[in-house]
Each structure stands twice: as structure tokens, then as C-alpha cells.
Amino acid sequence: MGEVTITAADGGAFSAYVAKPATLPAPGVVVIQEIFGVNAVMRGVCDDLAAQGYVAVCPDLFWRQEPGIQLTDKTQDEWNRAFALMKGMDQDKAVEDLKAALAWLRGGQDCTGKVGTVGYCLGGRLAFMMAMRSDADCNVSYYGVGLDALLGEAGNITKPLLMHVAEKDKFATPEVLQKLTAGLSGNPHVALHVYAGADHAFARPGGEHYDKAAADLANGRTSAFFKQHLG
């Protein structure tokens, strides 16, 4: 467990948290942050993936605005800061940074060369974008935001994509969910699961809307998905 530095495609460099399993080489997973930065929750996701046998890396995607952001979801000031950072993010460049992290993993001696992604909230949107714009072996999106606006690129999804969507997501109306389901229904690479009664961020431990049953179900599906496509 520790930090590394990854070179961005357009110059500069950003930090990333890395967790490694006991046995190497291993498949890799790029963990894509929420709007709170590479905080304890995201590092915990990496540590859990390492315990499952993956090299997990979570890059700092706010580095172009302010490196080293670590917020929580416990105060309004932190929420305000998190939303400001999300609005200030160039998501196209963030995808390029994620592709650089993916290449860094694949190029390292600790990785077998098989690499997937998993993202939450803002990261769920970016994981969806990675499914359309990168050569990741598979991708997992947890309650991504604004995905309906990206459906024009959905034809580019040619690798397995697992999507966890909250039925009661406060950031996605039923109309958005209907558009998303309809727009992806014909793609054999996409598996979309809707979690009845669950709200946004239902899989964030300690969060306001944490739903253990839904989280356990989603995380179990993710674990099986990675075993199938990265093993």
C-alpha cells in the first residue's frame, strides 16, 4: 500500500494510491474516485480489491485543480467543495488520466496485463466513459451521474460493462433511468442492474444512504464479474 506518480499524456504528473495483493503478478483494477477525491473510502476499495487478488490503483483526478484532495461526506462545506471540484473538472482530460493509469498498470511487472475499472458516482460516469473510450478489459459503474447524455457514444462499448443503478437515485430521475435502459438494451456487452429502493451512493460504507443488502449484492456481482473477465 502506498503512493506512486503517473505521467499524464499531456504533460505533468499525478499521484495515485496503490494496493497490491500477496501474490504477484495479478490482474489490475483502476479505481475511479467519487467527488471527494482519493479519500479513506476509495483507499478502502483498493485495499479490498488487493485482498481479492488484484493490483488496485486510484489516481488523483482533481490534480489539475488541486492535488491531494481528501474530503468526506459529513459536512456541507465538504459537499460544496466537492461539487465545485466536480464542476471544475475537465472530464475528457480525466478520462485521458485514467487511460494513463491503465497503461501504467499494464506496463508494470506486478500486473498480468489484464486491467478493468470500477467507479463510483462521478467515477461511475467516468467508468462508463472508459467503457466507450478506452481498451480496458472490462468496466464497472456504480450509480454514475448524467449517463443519459453520453448515450450517443454507447455504440463504442465493445468490452464487458457492469452497471449498478439505484432506483431512487436523487441525481437520476425515473425518466433518465428509462432512457438509459432503453439506450443500452441492445448491447450484448452491457449488464445493467437496478437496485429497488436504493438511493445514490448506496454502496458507500458509512454514507447517509448506505444500504448493506444492496451493497453486498452489487459488490458480489462486481467480484464475480472481475473474476470472469480478468482472471
N, C-alpha and C positions, 0 to 999 in steps of 0.2 A: 504494500500500500504506500502510495506516495504521489508526488507530482512530477510531471515531465513537461518539456517545452516542445511545441509543434510549430513548424514553419507554415505560415499561411501562403496560399497560392499567389496573392497579390503583394507579398512583402509583409514584413513584421512577423511576430510570433505570439502565440498564446499558450497559456498553461492548461493542463488537463490533469485530473485526478485519475490514477490508475490503480486497479486492484487485480492481483494475479492469483490463480489457483495453485494448489500444491504441486500439481503435475503439469509440466510443460514439455513441448508446445501444446497449445489449446486453441480452440476456436475463439474468436473475438466478438465483442459487442460494444458498439458505440452507444453510450447512454446520453440522451439528449435532455438537457435541463428544463425545468419549469421556469416561470418568470422570476424565480427567487435566486437564480444563479446556482453555482456548484456548492450547494449548502449540505448540511448534515443528511438530509433526506436523500439527495442524489448520491452522496458518497455511500450511504447505506445500501442503495440499489446496486451500486458497483460491488460492494463487499458481498452482498447476497449472490450476485452473479458469479463472483470468484469462487464462492463456496460451492456453487453448482458446476464448476469446472470451466469457466470462461475467463479470458483476459478482458476486463472491462475498463473502458476509458470514457471519462466525462469531460469534454472540453468546455472551457470558459467562452461562452458565446457573446458575452457582454464586453469583451476586452476592448473592442473598438470605441466604446463609450467610457468604460471604467473597469479596469481589470480587478479580479478578486472579489466580485460581489457575492456576499453570502447573507441573504435575507431569510426571514421566517414568515409564516402566515398569521402571526399572532397579534400584530398591531396595525392600525390603519395607516400610520406613517410608512411602514414597510410595504403595505399593499400599494400605496400611492407611488412609492419609489419603484416598485416592481412594474407597475403599469407604465410608468414613464419610460423605463428602460425598454420594455417591450415595444412601445410606440417608436422609440428612437432606433430600434434595430433595423438594419438592412437585411431582410430575411434571405435575399438572394446571396448575399455575401456570407451569411450564416451557413447556408447550405454548402457553399464552397469550403468553409472552415470544417464542416462536418465531413466532407469528402476528403479533406486533408488528413483529418483524424483517422478516417477509414484506411487511407493509404498508409499512414504511419503504422497502424496496427498490422496490416497485411505485410508490410515490409520488415517487420521485426522478427527476430529469431524466436520469440516467445509464442508466436501465433502460427496456426496451421495454414493460414491464408483464407479460411472461411470467416466472414465477418457479417454480422447483422446489426441492426439498430433497434433501439427502443426509446420512445419519447413520451413525455407526459405534458398535457396542457399545451403551452406554446411548443414544447418539444414534441407533442403528438402531432401538431401541424407540420413541424419540420421533418418528422419521420415520414409523414405522408408525402412531403415534397421529395425526400430522399428516395422513396419508392418510385417516384416519377423521373428523378433527375440523376440518380447515381447507379452504380453497379453493385451495390450491397447485395449480398446473397439472399437476405430476407429483411423485413421491416415490421415493427410493431408500433402501433399508435394507440395511446391511451387518451381518450376524450380530447382529441385535437380540436382546436378552435378555428372557425371560419373555413372549414374544408369544402363547403359547397362552392365557394368562389374559385376553387382550384380544379373543379371537375373537368374543365377543358383540357387538362393535361392527363386525365385518367387513362387515356389510351396508351400512355407510355409505361404503364405498370406491367412489367413482364416477369417479375420475381414475386415470390410469395409475400403477401401483406396481410397481417392480422390486425383487426381494428376492434377496440373496446370502446363502446359508446354508451354514455349514461342517458337513460330515458328522460330523466328530469333535469338534464344539464341546463343550468341557468344561463349559459353562454351559447346554447344552441336550441332554437325553438323546434317544436314538432315539425314545422314546415321544412326547416333545414335538414332534419333527420330524414324526412321523406325524400327530399332532393338527393341526399347522399346515398340512401339505399337504392333509389331508382337509378342514379348515375353509375353505380358500381355493380349492379346486379348481374350484368352480362359479362363481367370479367372473371374468368375461372381462377385467377391468381389471388383474388381477394376473399377473405373470410371476415365478415362483419358481425359482431355480437352486440346486441343491445341488452343492457342490464336494467331490468324493470325496477322502478322506484329509486334508482341510484341517481345522485346528483354529481355535478362536476367534481373532479378530484376525489372520487370515492376510494381510490387506492392509495392515497397519501396517508401514511401512518400518523396518527395524532391530529389530523386535519379536521375541520369542522364537519365535513360531510363523509368522513371515513366510514366505509361500510364493509365490515370484515368479511361477510359472506360473499359479497360481490367481488371484493379484492382478492379473496382466496380463489374464487372461481376464475377470475381474469388471470391472476398470476399463475395458476395451474395450467391454463391454456397456453400462456406465454412460454412456460417451461417446456411443455410438450412440443410446441412449435419450434423452439430453438433446437431441441434435441433432434427433431426430424430434419431440419434444414441446415443445421450447422455441424451436426455430429459426424 
